[in-house]
């Protein structure tokens, strides 16, 4: 069974853009023009939504839908320098929507979860519709400075059963994440997760003492988490892959840009996040 799962991961990770939706992941087009030609309607909608700060909402129909957090960039050190990422996209937008598209196809192939595979929803933290989605994802939290209303809304979301994934940031931005989450939970703190944490055995058995997910910043990923009552025996409310970028591996997994083994590890971690959140 393990060999079959790994073989499926490998096959999906190297699939080309033309492969059908049931058998592989899309390759991210190499440039903006190719991206627009590959997903013209979706990309046009995203560009228009970014300009208006409004986003199309995928209707609830029983499928699992990824929810990405929109935020106005600030902080991040250097007075908020580099508020726009490579290609001109804002930090919250990094790897969108290709990461969601590729990851949800892997999730569909390997689990009984029935996901929407054409992208995901985008919400600010104080949007009441976020409460309909059990898992939220935030890219580049080093640039995240929530308003008081957004911080209060995130606290409510997590205490009501939500789960938040922080991704795509380095050690130099971890201080900002810690500071902002103290505004959300003054009584709670990030802990470095232990190898026996339930999240690492929720679907795949992941050994974080040997996992290799190198960052383009250098070094390897570390996993931090916030637990209810600061108690590792209770529910994990939020997880942060410090010095990691799962979304980058997901986005480019169909291009051959990264080795298949690294893409596989990133997919396994993501699947575990989802399965943990849906069962706790």
C-alpha positions, 0 to 999 in steps of 0.5 A: 500500500505504501509503495502504491501511494508513493508511486501515485504521488510521484506520477502526479508530481511530474504530470504535464499540464495537458494531463486530465484532471483525474490523473495529474496536476497542472504545470504552472505556465512559465510566464504571465502570458502563458498563464493567461492563455492557460486559465484566461477566465480564472486569471482575469477574475483574479486580477480584477478581484485583486484590483477591487479587493473582492473575490469570487466565492465558490459556492458551498456544495458539499466539497472541501474548498481551500480558503486562502486569507487575504490581507493588506501587506505591512510589516515584514521588516525594513518598514514593509519593504518588498510588499509585492513578491516575485512577478509583482503579486502581493504576499497573500497571493503567492502561488495562487491559484496553482498551489491550490489546484495541484494540492487538491488534486493530490488530496482527491487521489489519495483520500476520501475527501472530495475537494474543489480542484480549480482553485479556492476561495479568498477571504479577509479574516473578518469576513463571516463567510470564513466560518463555513470553511474548516481550514484556512491558509496564509502565505507570507505572514511576515507581512501580515498586520491584522486590524483589531477586528481581524485579530478578534475574528481570527480568535473566534474562528480558531476557537470555534474549530477552525485551523490555520496554516501559515506558509512561505516565510523565513526565520527573519519573519517569524518574529512578526508572526509571533507578535501578531498571534499574541494579539490574537491569543495573548494567553497562548504561544507557539511551540516547536512541534515534537515528532510525536505530534498527532498532525504528523500521523494523521494520514502519512507517518512523517518523521520530522527529524529526517524530513528534507524540505529545503527553503530557497532561503537556505536551511530546512523547515521547522514546524511550530504550533499553537495548542488549546491551553498551550497543552500538546494533548489538546487540539492544534489551532494553528501550524506554521512551517517556519522557513518552509514554502509548501505552496511553492512545491505544490505550485511547481510540482508539474514543471520538473523545477523541483525534484519529485521527492521534495514535491512528494514530501510537501504534498504529504505534509499538506495532506496531513494538515488537512486530515488532522484538521478535519478529524480534530 
